[in-house]
Amino acid sequence: MAKDEMPKSDFRDAILWHLTYTLGKDPDHAQVFDWRLALSHAVRDRIVDRWMASTRATYRADAKRVYYLSMEFLIGRLLQDNIVNLQLADQAQAAIESFGLDYRDLLLDEPDAALGNGGLGRLAACFMESLATLGCPAYGYGIRYEHGLFRQSFAEGRQMEAPEDWLAQPYVWQFERPEARFTLGFGGRVVTRDGKPVWEPENFVQSEAYDVPVIGWQGAWANTLRLWAGRAVDPFDLGRFNAGDFTAAAEAEALARTISRVLYPEDSTEAGKRLRLTQEYFFSAASIRDILRRFEADHADLRLLPQKVAIQLNDTHPAIAGPELLRILHDERGLPFDEALAITRACVNYTNHTLLPEALESWGEGLFGELLPRHLQIIDRIDAEDAKAHPDRRNAARGEGRVRMGELSFILSNRVNGVSALHTGLMKTTVFADQHRIWPDRIVNQTNGVTPRRWLHGCNPRLSRLITQTIGDGWVGDLEQLQALEPHAADAGWLEQFAAVKAANKADLSDWARREHGLTLNPQALFDVQIKRIHEYKRQHLNILEAIALWQEMRENPSADWTARVKIFGGKAAPGYFFAKDIIRLINDVAGVINADAATNEKLQVVYLPNYNVTLAERLIPAADLSEQISTAGKEASGTGNMKFALNGAPTIGTLDGANVEIRELVGPENFFLFGLTAEEAEARRAVPDHAARAVAGDPRLKRAIEAIRSGIFSPGEPDRYANIVENLTGADYFLVASDFADYWRAQREVDFAYADRDGWARMAALNVARSGWFSSDRTIRGYMQDIWNAKSLLGQE
């Protein structure tokens, strides 16, 4: 085959062409890596045509674009996702197997893009896929982290962090865009010229753009995820090099690359704080300049900006985008301040993801003013204008020596949305009560959702096939069609097939755990799974306390009819979050003791799988029997893992927190294991000075479990290892682990009883699937398009 005769139709020939001419490899000597890249290029070719057609259609229609700014896009592996959305799975598998290769091996060879930490980044990835599926013109903007979130391993139970090297191999899905390069300033001073403030930055860095196409379902539309990398303006000092100072010659480039090297650098030091704020301004400022460049290419009147541009801030990390847009409109484009402020507010919207005051970012005004002096002036003026219009307001963007990014995002936004009904309601009465009083129509709700293409159709092919055989394949693009499964949940024959799917998924997970980690799991046991970022409010320590208490009960009553259970944990703790890292070590220490106990280990195992990421989630969620969603009520904004588990047939044990409330309403209270205080009850309980001590004293099981930790049963030779955890549980216990323990124990025993009735459990799980269709990110994005962005689909106009 000649090089200029690349095949367009035959998929097998396309793979072979790329193996030969793109990679320069002979089929007889190609490795799995080479074949995977060749397959990826063949898939990419089919994406690019649709991508370009979608871009042309957007320009022709002069359509409003959505710009989604997020510090995280946890996109995971894209090869399978793209194949699924292009509906090329059968062709791709047949082509690869025709070369005598294992198709699954190629898919698993792809690195997991380390561009996010948890729910925030997974949500952003789901939203990008749904925006493309719905044909809404959109750009995602983030940072192209060289290492992203750390790779996690365990040493004597402790979390160890190592750099994530997902870019060590060529990344097929990105396209470098040198024409979209911006020089950004930091530091310096603000001077007055001709009566106007002028920012004179002291340091400069360039932002380089890398585009990743995001293809929607059935390949009908493609949007762009643009990721920024930091580069030096003058990357190499030849004079220093020739003088023999080789390291200093490349110092500027090393410092610039630091900006896009690591996701969430440790910020317990001043240097770490500076880097994190630098990252946030870097990607926000580059994105705002790119948005204006694209707008001004076709429009001369900046007053049209709100008609053509909707900017969505995913949490407070990109909050500086609002002042940056205002600064450019006022300082650089010459618009009056009040007009620039009005345009900014009409373009910018903000998604809040937390009710934890400490999680609403704020920066010391000294650091902020040193790094972004003009922006600090602009924020002061915004506050002054706001105070003039609302003299009774209490919460300014700047106060008490801090710049508060949550307040700033609210003040500069057209709409502010929560991500579940409960969360949105609590926003109005807690963190943004003052703002809601002033702007009562600004807060709206958009309950989160997940893309069914990755989180059911792709990751759970057995269940996907059963659903399609039962109700047709329309559900993949319209998830609420899953309702048609409900009558089949009463059919014993169909339930048997449904249970067989779960059993096969559990067997797969057990085989993988044995191969990769040397673990022997009992696939007949209940797989009880909690996978999420490690945080006190998510209460992994409540889960492991119950495991300790259960183990103690099993030892006391060995002849009782215990339900076999495997407790599976996964998740990373921030490197500087020492309490969370203690929880990880405690779980691993408890696992070591319980799993070695011959008297109980056939009935109870505890497993902590390292390096939780998207790929591991895709293994665990289809195999889970029980979904642990046990955060303290009033603290979880929404959650999306809870939706993925329900969608894949794992009933929830959980509190009335975040989207658990809506899940329980939709799947039915009888198909949800509820426990715990409500948000209102939790607030009242915290007001009781000795609430934890009372709870511990009133529950012998809890007291005994805590005493086991205190006495060093799980840390022989170091009995004080978990003194901080014990002190917290018996003292302040802000997240009410002790207060909720007794009800959690009760609910877990209800789980045991229900699981013993395998037919009843299968029906419960099936109804979770049938009634979870509302939790599609397609539904969420339609809500944003209508209620926040005023954006339209262009499907059919390309």
N, C-alpha and C positions, 0 to 999 in steps of 0.2 A: 504494500500500500504506500503510495507516494505521500510526502509530508503535506502537500497542498490538497489532499483528497480526504480530509477528515470527514468521517461518516456522520450524517445527521440523524439517521433513523435507526440503524441497527445498533443496539446498545452494546452488544458484545464487541463489535468492531470498534466502537467509540472507546471502550476501555482499553483495548489492545493498542489503538492509535496513541492514546495518552501515555500508556506504559512505554511505548517506543519513542515518541517524539517530545513529550513533555518531560518525562523522567529519564529518558536515555537508557532504558533497561531492556534486555532480552528476556522474553518470557521464561526461558529455561533457567535463568539466574535470578529472577525477581524474588524478593522476599515478601512476606505478608504486608510489611510497611509500604512497599512499592505498589502492590496491587490495591491496597486501600487508597493510596493517593490517586491512582489511575481511576478507580471507581468514583472517587470524590470529584475529580475533574470532569468526568463524564456526566455526573449529576449536576455539577455547577453549570455546565454549558446550557442545560435545559432551564436552569433558574435565570441565567443572565438574559435570555431572550424575553422572558416574562417581566423581569426587573426593568429592562429598558422600555418595554411597551407601557408599563405602569407609569414610569417617569414621564414619558411623552404625553400620556393621557392627562396627567396632572397639570402639566404646563399648558396643554391645549385648553383645558377647562378653566384655567386660572383659579384653581380650587383652593379652598382654605386647607392649610396643612396643620397637622398636629405635631408638636415637638415635645417629646417625652424625655425629661432630664432626670437621670438616676445615677447614683454612685455605683449601683450594682445592676448587672444583667447576668443572672445565673443561667446561661443558655445551655450549659452542658454540652454533650456531644451533638453535633448537627447532622452527621451523615445519615443516620437512620431517620431522624426527624424530617429531613428534606426529602428522602426517598418516600416516606409515608405520605407527605403532603402532595408530592407530585404523582402519587399512586403508581410508583415504579417498583414496588417491592417484589412482585413476581418476576418482572423482567430482570431486575438487579440480581436476585438470587439465582435465577436460571443461568444468567451470563457468568456469574462468578463460579458456580458449580461446574459449568462446562469446561472451566480451566482446571478442574480437579481440586478446587479450594473450598474451604469451609466458610460459608457466607457470614456466619455469626462471629467467627474469629476476626474477620475484617472489620465488622462493625465495632467490636470491642477493642480493637487496636487504636482507635481514635482517642487522643487525650481529651479529658474533661476540662473544658474552658473554665478557668478559675477566676471568674469575673464577679463573684458575689459570695455572700456569707450565708444567707438563709432566705426567709420568706420574702423580704423586700426585693431581692434580686430575682427570685423565682417568679414573683408576681410580675415584675417588669418584663421578663422573658415571655410569660403567658400573654401579657397585654400586646407585646409586639407581634406575636403570632396571630392573635385575634384581630388586631388592626389590619393585618394583611389579609386575613380570611374574609373580613367584611369590606375590603376595598376602600378603606379610609386612608387617604394620603398621609403618611406619617414618617417622621424620623425619630429614632431613639438616639440619645446622646449620653455617652459615658466615657470611661477611661480604659485604655488598653493596658491593663496591668501586666507587666512582664511576668510577675510571679503570683499576683492575685492573693487569695487567701492561702494561708500556710497549709502544707501537708501535715496531717496529724498522725502520730504514732504514740505508742505507750512504752514507757520504761519503768518497770516496777509499779505499774498502775498509773503513773503520772503522765499527763499530756506532754508530749514533746513536739516542737514546731520546727519544720524544715521548709525551705522555699519550694513553692509549687512551680514546676518547670514546664507548664503546658505549651510554651512557645519554643521549647528546645527543638521541636520538629517543625517543618514548614506547615503553616496554617492555610489550608487551601481556600477557606471561605472568605478571606479578606482581600480587599483591593486597596492599595495605597493611593491616596489622592493628593499629590504634591501641590495641586492648584489651590487646595483649601488649607493653606498654612497661614497661621496668624502669629504675630509677635505680641506678646502680652507682657505688661509691666507690673512690677511689684515694688513696694517700698517708696523711698524718695520723699518728696515734699509737695505741697500745694502752694503755688505762688499766684499772685494776682497780676493779670495783664489786661490792659484796656478795661479795667473794672470787672474782669471776669476771672473766676478761679481756674487755674490750669494745673493739672497733675503732671509732675515731672518725676516719673519712676526712676529708681536707681538701678534696678536689675531687670533683665529681660529674659524671656524664654520663648521658644517657638512651640506651637502646637501643630503636630502632624496628624492628618486624618487617615484613618483606615476604615473602609466601609465593608460591612457584612450584610449581604442581602438576606431578607427575611421573607420566605415564601409562605403564602397562605394555603389553606386547604384546597386541594384539587388544582393547585398552581394557577389560580385565577388572578392573583395580584401579588406583587412583591413590593415591600418597603425597604428602608435602609436603617441599619444600626451603625451609627458613626461613632467610632472610638478614637479618643485623642491620646497621642503619645507625646511626651516631653522631649524636646531637643534643644541644644544650645544654639543661640544666634550665631556665635563664632565657635564652632565645635573644637577647633584645634589651634593651638598657639605654636606656630612653627619656630618663632624666635626662642621660646623656652625649650622646645625640643632640641634645637640645634645647640643650645647652651648646655645640654646634658640633663636638664630637669624634665625627664620623660613623663613622670607622673603628673606634674603640674601642667604639662602641655595639654592634657586631656581633661583637666579638672572641671572646666565649664560644662563639658558634655556629660560627665559623670553626675554633676549636681543637677543638671536639667533632667536627666533620665530618672533621677531619684523620684521625681514627681509622679511618674507613672510606673514605678517599679513594684510597689506593694499595696494591696488593698488594706485599708484601715491600719496604718502604721501605729505601733504602740505610742499612745499619747499621754503617758504619765509624766513625761519630761517636757520641758519647754520646747526643745527641738522637735519632739514628736507632735506637739500641738501646732507648731508653726508649719510643719510639713502637711499635716492634715488640712489646715485652713488653706494652705497654698494649693493643695489638690482640688479643694472644692471651688476655689476661685478659678483655677486653671481651666477645668472642664466647663464650668458655667460660662466664663467669659468667652472662651473659644466658641462655644455653642451659640451664644447670643450674637457674636460677630458673624458666624456662619448663617444664622437665621436672617440677619439684616442684609448680608451679601446676596442671599437668594431672593429676598423680597425686592431689594433695590435694583436687581437686574431687570425687573419687569414693571416696577412701579416707582414713580417719582414722588408721590405724595405720602409722606410718612403717616398721615392721619388715617390712611387706609389699613394700617398695620393690624388693628383688631379684626378687620374683616377677612384677613388672609392668614393670620397667625394665631394659634392657640398654644400656649406654653404650659406644660404640666410639670410641677415640681414634685418629684416622688420623695416625700419626706423633706427634712430641712437641709439636707446636704447641699442641694443646689440653690438655697435661699438667696445667696448673693447675686443670682441671676437677675432678680428684680432691680436692685440698686444699680447693677451694671447696665441693664437696658436703659434705665432712667438717665444714668450718667452719659451714655453715648448720645441719647436723644437730645439732652440738654447741653452738655459740654461740647460735643463734637458735631452734632447736627444743628444746633442753635435753636431748638424749640424752647419756648418759655417753660419754666419749671412746672407750673401747674398743668400745662398741656402735656408735657412729657410724663408727669405723674399719672394723669388720667389715661393716657395711652398704655402705659405700663400696666396699670390696674385692669384695663380691659383685655389685656393679652394673657396675663399670668394667672394661673390657678395652682392650688396647693393641696396635696393629699397628706393628711396627718395619719401617722401609723402608731401613735403611742399616747397613752394617758399618764405615763410615768414622767413626772416633772424633770427628773434628772436626764431623761433621754431626749428631751427637747434641747437641742444644742444651744450653747451660748459660749461666747468668747470673751476673754478679758479685753477691755477696751484698749489697754496698752498694746497688746499684741496686734489686735485688729487695726488700730490706728497706725502702728508701725508698718504693717504689711500693706494696708489699703487705706491710706490717709484720706483720699478724696471720698471714698465710699462712706467713711465715718461721718464726714461732713454732710453728705447727702442723707444718711440715716437720721442725723440730728434735725435736718430741715424737714424730713418726712414727719418726724415726731412733732415738730413745732406746728406744722400744718394740721396734723391730726388733733393736737391739743387745742388749737384755735377752734376747730370745727366741733370738738367734743370735749369741753372743759371739765366734764365730770369723769373722764376716763381714768383708769387706774394703772393700766399696764402699757408702758411704752416699749418700743423696740430697744431702747438703750436706757439702762438704769442700774443703780447699785454697782457701778463699775463693770457692767457686762453688756455685750450686744446679744440680744435674745433672738435667735433665728426663728423660733416658732412664732413669736409675736410679729417679727418682721415679715415673715411669709404671709401671715393673716392680713396684716395691714395693706400689703401690696397686691393682694389677690382679688380677682373677680368672684371666684367661688373657692370655698374650702370644703373638702369632703372628707368624711369618715369612711371606714371600710367595712362596717357592719352596722346593723340597726342599733344595737346596744352601744357600740363605740360612738356613733354619731350623736346619740342622745346624751351620753356622758360628756362628750366634748362641750356641749352647750352649758353644762352645769359645773364643769370642773376646770380643765386647763384653759378653755377659751370662754369662760362665763362672761367676763367683762366685755370682750369683743362681740360676743353674741348679743349682749344687751344693746350695743351700739349699732350693730349690723345684723338684725335678726333674720335676714333673708340670705345671708352669705353662706351659711353652713348647709350642705346637702349630703345625702347618703348615697354611696355607691358600694354595695356589698361586693367584696372580692369574688373572683371566680378563677377557675383553672382551665387550661385548654384541654379538651377531651382528646385531641389528636395525640399529644405526647402522654397524657396522664391516664389514658385508658386504652385507646386504640393502638398506640405504639408500645407502651410498656407492659401491657397485659394482653398479648395476642390471643391467648386461649379464650379469655372472657369476651374479647371483641368478636371472635368468630362465633361464639355461642349467641351473643346478642344479635349479630347480623343474620344468622340462620333463623332466629326467632322472629325478628321484627323488620328485617331489611337493613340496608346500610345508611339510610338517611340520618340516623342518629349522630353520625360522626360530625356532620355539619349543623345539626339541630339537636342539641343534647336533650332537650325536653321531650323528644320522642321516646326516651327511655321509659316514660310513663306506660307505654304499651306493654312493658314487661310485667306489670303488676299482676294481671290475671294468671300469668304463668307461675307466679310464686305460690300458687295454690295447687299446682300440678306436681305430683310426687315424682313423675318421670323426669320432668324438666329440672326439678330441684336436685335430683340425683346427678344430672349432668353439671349443674352449677357447682355442687359440692365437689365433683371430680376435678373441675377447673382449679378450685382452691387447693385441693390436695396435691395436684401436679405442680402448682406454683410453690407450695411449701417444700415439696420434694426437691425441686430445682434449687431453692435457697439452701436447703440442707446439704445438697451435694456440693454447691459452691463454697459454703462455709467450711466443709471438710477439706476441700482441695486447697483453698486459699489461706485458711486460718487454723487448720487442724482441729476444728470443733466438731463434736458429734452432737447434733441436735435431733430431738425426737419429733419427726414430722406429724406424729399423731397427737402431740400436745397442742394446747392453745398457744398460738404465737401472739404474744402481748407486746406491742411495739410502741416505743416513744422515741421519735427521731426529730430533733429540732435543736436550735442553738441552746447552749447550756446557760441558763439564767435562773436566778432565784425565783422570779415570778412564774416561770414555766414549771417549776417544782419537780425536777427530776429527783430531788431528795425526798419528796413525799413518796414517790414510786419505790425508791430503794428501801425506805423505811418499812413500807408494806411488805416488801420481799423479805426483809429480816424477820418481821413479825410472823409472816406465813411460814418461814423456815422453822422458827421456834415452835409454832403450833404443830407443824408436821412432826417434829422431833418428839414432842410431848404425846402426840396421838398418832403413832405410826400406822395403826390399823384402820384409821378413818378413811373414808372413800374420797380422797383428794383428787381434784381435777389436775391432770398433768399440765404444766405451764412452762413456757420458755419466755422469760422477760428479755426483750431485746432493746438495747439503747444505742443511739447514734447521735453525734453532734459535737461541735467544737466550742471551746470557751475562748473568749478573747484573751490574748497572751497576758495582759495585765489584770485580768479579773480573777484574783486569787481564790475567792470563795467558790466561784464556779469550777475552778481547777481542782479544788478540794473535793467538790461533789464528784467529779470524774474519777478521782483517785479512790474515793470511798466506794463508788459503784464497782470499780475493778477489784478492790480488796474484798468486798462482800462476795463478788462472783467467785474469787479464788477459794474462799472458805466453803460457800454453798455447793459449788460444783464438785468439790473434793469430798463431800459428805456422802458416803455410800448409803447412808440410811435414808436420804431424801432425794438424791440427784436424779433418780428416775422420774420423780414427780415435779421437781423444780430446778430450773437452770437459770442463770443470769449471764447474759452475753453483752459485751460492749464492743461493737464493731468499729474499728478505727477509720479515720479519714472520711467521714460522712460527706457525700456530695450528691449531685444529681443522679449519677449512674447508680450509686448505692441505693438511693431512694427508689429508682426504677426497679431494683431487685426486691426491696423490702415491701413496698406498698402492695403489690399484687399478692404477696404471700401472707400478709398480716390477717389475723383473725380479729384482733381487738386494737382499736385506735385510742391511744392515751392522749387526752386533751384536757389536762388537769391544772391549768393555770389558775391563779387566784382570781376570782370573779372581779371584773372591773379593770383588769390589767392587760389583757390580750386584746389588741384592736380588732383583729379578725381571725387570722390564721388562714392558711390555704392547705396545709397538710391535712387538716381535719376534713376538708372537702375531697382531697385525693383518696384518702382512706375510705370514706363513705362510698365514693364513686366506684371503688374497686371491691366493695363488699366486706368492709370491716366495720362493724358497729362501734360506736364511740362510748367510752367511759369518760365523762367530763363534767365540768362545772358549767353554769350559765354564764359563759364568758365569750366575748367575741362572736364569731359566726356560729359557735356551738348552739346559740339560741335559735338561729334560723334553721340549722341542720335538724335540731330536735323537733321543731315545729313541722318541718317538711317530711322527715322520715317517720315521724310518729313517736310520742313519748315511750310507747311500749317497745320501740326498737332502738332505744338510747338509754344508757346506764347513767342516770343523773345522780350527782352527789354534791355536797358542799354548800357553803354560804352563798347567798346572792351578793351582788355588789353593794347593796344598801346594808345588808347584814354584816358584810365584811368591814365597812366603815364603822359601824356601831361596835363591832367586836374589838377593833383596834383602840377604841376609846377606853376599854377596860384595862387598867394598868397591868394586871397580872394574868391576862388572858391565856398566855402560853402555859404558865405554871398550873393554872386551873385545869387546862385541857390534859396536860400530862398526868396530873394527880388523879384525874377522873377516868383514865383509860389505862388499865394494867398492861395491855398489849403494847401500847405506845411507850409507856414508861420502861418496859422491859427491853424493847428494841433500842431505845436511846441509851439505856444502861449498857447494852452489848457494845455499842459504839464507844461509849465513854470508858469502858473497862479494858479496851484494847483487844477484844476478841478478833477483830478484823485487821488489827495493826500490832501484832505481837512484837514486843521489844520497844514499841513506841506508843504507849497508851494515850499520850496527849496529841497524837497526830490530828485528830478531828475535834480538838477542844473548841475551835471556833464554831464548827457546825453545831455541836452540842449546846454551847452557850447561846447560840442564836435560836435554836429550837425551843429552849427552855426559858429564854429571856424575851428579847424584843419581838422576834418572830413576826416581822412586819407582813410577810406573805402568808401567814396563818396556816402553816403546815400542821401544827399541832391541833388547831381548832377544827381542821377539816379531816383529820386522820380517821376518826371513828366512822364517819359517814363514808369515807373512801373505802375503808375495810368492808363495811356493809355492802357497798355497791360491787366490790370485787367478788364477794361471796355470791351475789346475785349472778354475776358473770359465770362463776363456776357452775352454778345450778343450771343456767340456761345452756351452757356449752355441752353439758352432759346429755341434753336432748338434741342430738345432731340434726334431726329433721327440723326441729323448731329453730335451731340456730341458723341453718341454711336458709330458711324462709326469712328470718330476720335480716340476714346479710343480703339476700336478694332484694328485699324491699328497700334497703339502704341504696342499692344501685338504682332501682326503678324510680326512686323519689328524689334523686340527687341531681337531676338534669338542670335544675335552676342554677346550679353553681358553675355554670360555664362562663369563662371569661368573655365569650362572645356576648352574652347577656350584659355583663358588666360594661364592656366597651360600648355597646349600644346606648347604655345609660349615660356614659360620659359624652358620647357624641351628641345626644339630645339635650341633656340637662346642663352641661358644662361648656363644651367646645363649640356647639352649633356647627358641627362638621357633617359632611354628607359622604355617602359611599359613591365611588365612581365605577363600580363594577358594571360592565356592559357598555362603558363609554371609551374603553381603550381601543 
